[in-house]
Amino acid sequence: MEDQRHNFRPIMVNGFRPLALSKKLTIQALGSVKLVQRMLYATRHRLCEKPWLRIARWGDPGRDLLIDTSSVEEAYARLLAGEEPPLMPSEARGRRSGDAELPPRISNPSSR
């Protein structure tokens, strides 16, 4: 059986491993704005038993949100293991309504 482990390297910025990352750097590290938004939403609203991210400092007006670097690395490992953060409410609504079959279109006789 082939080894399924991934080569994971710690997050480094300018040759150093930061204790915390801004939201912008977290998006760069994970490669997806939507993924980070889902993780933050699930963390803020306690939608998972184990939070996706650990917030070092909440983003007050004029201050950046800071996320613990080790939690970003743990979240990446969870993604590699096949786990996904829950959908945001707007995405869940879209999926539910998108699953329904659309009614047949009725043509307007006056438009012919």
Secondary structure, 3 states (H helix, E strand, C coil): CCCCCCCCCCCCECCECCCEEEHHHHHHHHCCHHHHHHHHHHHHCCCCCCCCCCEEECCCCCCCCEEEHHHHHHHHHHHHCCCCCCCCHHHHHHHHHHHCCCCCCCCCHHHC
